[in-house]
Amino acid sequence: MDSNTLGTITGWCDGYDRGHIRGWAWYPRQPHQTVVVEVVINGQVVAEAAACIMRPDLKTAGIGQGRHAFAIPFTRPLDASETLQVTVRAKEDGTILNAGVFTIITTPEVLAADQHRASLSHLAATFGLWDEPTPPQANTAHPPRKTLNFILYAAAASSSADVATKLGADDYSYLFVMKFFREVLRALGTVHMVTDPSRDVDTIYRACMARGEECVFFSFAPPHATTLGLACPTIPVIAWEFGTIPDTAWDDEPRNDWRYVLRQTGRAITISRFAANVIREAMGPMFPVASIPTPVWNGMAGLSTETPRSTTIKPICLDGFIWDSRVAKPALEMTLPPLPATKPRTQPVQLPLRGYLLTLAEPNAAAAQPHISPGRISRIIARLAKRIQFLSRHPQKASGAVPTTSVFPPPWQPETDLPPIDEPALAVFDPDPYPAQQAQPPADAPTLHLDGIVFTAVLSPKDGRKNWQDILSAFVFAFANTPDATLVFKMIGTDPSYWWWEFHDAASRLPAFTCRVVVLHGYLDDENYGKLITATHFVTNASLAEGQCLPLVEFMSASRPAIAPDHTAMSDYITPQNAFVVESDIEYCAWPHDPRNLLRTTRYRIHWPSLRDAFTQAYEVAKTAPDAYAAMGNAAAATMQTYCGDKSTIASLQQILCLQTGVTAMLEAAVP
Amino acid sequence: MIIMVYSSYNAASIEGYLGAPEYSYWFVRRAFWPMLERFGIVVPVTDPAREVDTICRTAELHGEPCVFFSFEPPHKTILGLSCPTIPVFAWEFDTIPDEIWADEPRNDWTRVLAVTKAAITHSNFSVQAVRRSMGKNYPVWSIPAPVHRGQMAHVASARGWHPAETVPVSGIALAMDRVDLSSFSMQRAHEDGIANLRALAAYVAEADRAPRTIQLGGVIYTAIFNPIDGRKNWTDLLAGFIWAFRDEPDATLVMKLTHYDPVRALLPVLSDIAKLGPHRCKIILLHGMLPDDEYQTLIRMTSYTINASTNEGQCLPLMEFMSAGRPAISPLHTAMLDYISPRNAFVVETFAHPASWPHDPREAVRTERNTTRFPSLVRAYRESFRVARHDPARYADMSAEATEALACFCSDDVVEERLATLFTHLASQQNPATAEGVLF
């Protein structure tokens, strides 16, 4: 019997499962005949079997009587690092089954750890990420829209010393940006998470192609950390806050010239219009770059009904410690207090704080790195030298006045006892390498009671752009004699030595004040983070540049008006209706990750008097004009709904992915 | 009248201490000297604690009244002399130190000024600062250094644009188009820093041996400052110039760096120029004291004088160049309030930022500095260039206004008149019978 009489073969390869490659195949015109399927690895036929196993789901789907499945034992030893090109085809005429071409990459490290599990997970990733085989569509006259696959990768903070010790330029927020996008992308297709794009992305991509599905890779990373040379269409999702993109290569890394990367990816998504424009300026006005803000609004809108005035403010519980100016009055020339003891976390790893903590790599990186950046060390040493010079002339002052211990890394060791981080296994089909931690705060966690008019700034003190120094001084000058004004700093990061010494130094040098300053350090779970938002009247930002500023967006989504400048990403959403706009002027600076420190880009200089006056005006409004305050809060939420609601994000994504015409075709057409 | 004068440095030692704390007091003393000679015999002292009262006693035996002008900040003023003491000090902040630290009561200036009973400073801004603490009737005079007369000869040569000229320079002169800036651009590697220092030190040593020349031409902006003094804000001044003129070969910036250590003075500036990237405008660095004829040539060749300081007690270079009819690019704050206006300068906007007194080791935030609004500085550069090239009438007006404003501020007549009121006041204090309500 030849193929002319039997007709075409149709089939599907489900993939590798429990030691077998499984799937089905039949002759639609001759359902009583059996198809023989063979497995080819690297050009060599290694096995064959008849597709004659009964599977009820095939019968349900209209594949004959269901006796068309196969399960071919896969016995090749996976004992070396090698790439296996697998083809599953009909023996008779070589028809390759749908999803029948894929690659298995084996690595000795993985195999050494758990050979079976590793090969299983690689194959699972290779073959697609469904527990149940997808029923075939018997009716091909109207093919359904192709399934979309999104491969997501987020750069964790680089463990490289250069980046870790540099102000700004932290990759950590990519993680959180990615997590918000992931929720929206799930509504559009299937999401695959990868931790090593060069290893995983093309494997998944080829499997998708073989199944006739669409697949695109979203790389949530700065261009210099974007994996290039993939077959899979790659869209870098970039957070960027400076007025130019790096346009020269350095350190023998061509990707440091971002134009090199963007020319290869052929497209990009930024999370602000400012960054999109900056990229267009470098790449030409026709370069396809879309600005899609991180979709935060839907997750936060629930809090917007609770206003600080309408609810009793609940105490906020924190797994960490609280510094409170009502308890510890800073005084000029005081001996700097030692860092509070911080116990190692029982719930380790991934992310201590919803949203914004440091990264997976951080605990180990922090243990290996000095706790203070070179810049801070030189500043502290300069000040210390001054102090010592002064004391040498006035030895009677020396007792207890020299903060010698403060210059050096504190005795506190962050989280060195943590268990090692589990490499997320691909055996989990939609693995989340970064699960949100929802541990309850410990019973002895400190609590914070807020009252009065509350201004909150959530920021990473390690990041020089955040400019907490101006926030502190402007607040203190505005409210020196206003006891019911409160400023809350929620410090992001696991290592308090990034702010403890410098904060005390700054606070102690300010004139005496009666307003309240509170610093929170530690893990706030969702509930307590919500309480902090609820207790806040104004969210505060005085950054020199922002890629988006997720805390600002979160608080504003929850109807909290802002005190913020309207430069860089903030120009997308800060208006006089929803914020007291702080003036700022453009100034020169270096790209934060450029070791040459060339002053080739721009950021913004905060106009300090306007920040101080914004505090005063905001206080007046909250105190004396509740209607105006509520209107600002409503305006903030309304702005955010348009700006970063799921609906608008989906619309933007559909637009950039050209979902009507098919994502892959569009993306491939877009590559020059 | 015997007028004793003291400053920590003298003509013999000043060159080795340029840029050291209070070095500019010597220049102020030098400028005051001829004016003081109009009122009495000027006697320099080097050890006031020992000499002043001795001279004073002898003079009084001969019926000569005495006064001691201490060209020092109040916390260094010698107190407890029987001779009347007038601190002459520069101050550039809106508050004067009124707290004691380091167990030194003189760090509280209000105590010092209460003892001296009179003082001289150099701007109305600092007079206000003193009176804010000492009361509105405290006898303090704003008497700037009388530098106007010496510059009058230059007014006729004020031009917006100068044809290229070869100018001799006996000290260290670096034209940036002749320097390999790449060796100064790497900031990270320690060994690079050392290599840069060695290269620079070698260059500096060589420059001492050979007199050299520089090419000057185009629209020439001149700034004179001590780069180690953070108040001078030269980073903005330099970055603003390059931002404004990156593609303008006809703009020249001359920075005369005043600091006794050429390597310390030049290195940060060279490093910043390297970091600011390629530019077609010209930058020339001069270092050290220029011989008078070379300094006069520099003034003659200058189109505009620039200042981007956060605070100024009076700013001698700005006063000299503006007296010479050179319009300025300058902010309008502290001492500059007395002589800068939009008629004689391209005014750079600033805003206040909390700061500490510069000599307070506690760095207590008690005063404010003025931060430049950077885009306004860039605009001032560009607009001044346009005026220099295309609006000679406006340039001439501004030039005339500059010398006029400085005449009102620091001409010999103004200074002499103020000194006269001071000496009248002193006489009235010493002989209360003549104190007919003449305080100021």
Interface residues (C-beta under 8 A of the other chain):
Chain A: L332 E333 R383 K386 R387 Q389 F390 R393 H394 Q396 K397 S473 F477 R509 L510 P511 D585 I586 E587 Y588 A590 P595 R596 N597 L598 L599 R600 R605 H607 W608 P609 S610
Chain B: A102 D103 S185 M186 Q187 R188 A239 W243 D272 K275 L276 G277 F351 A352 H353 P354 S356 P361 R362 E363 A364 V365 R366 T371 R373 F374 P375 S376
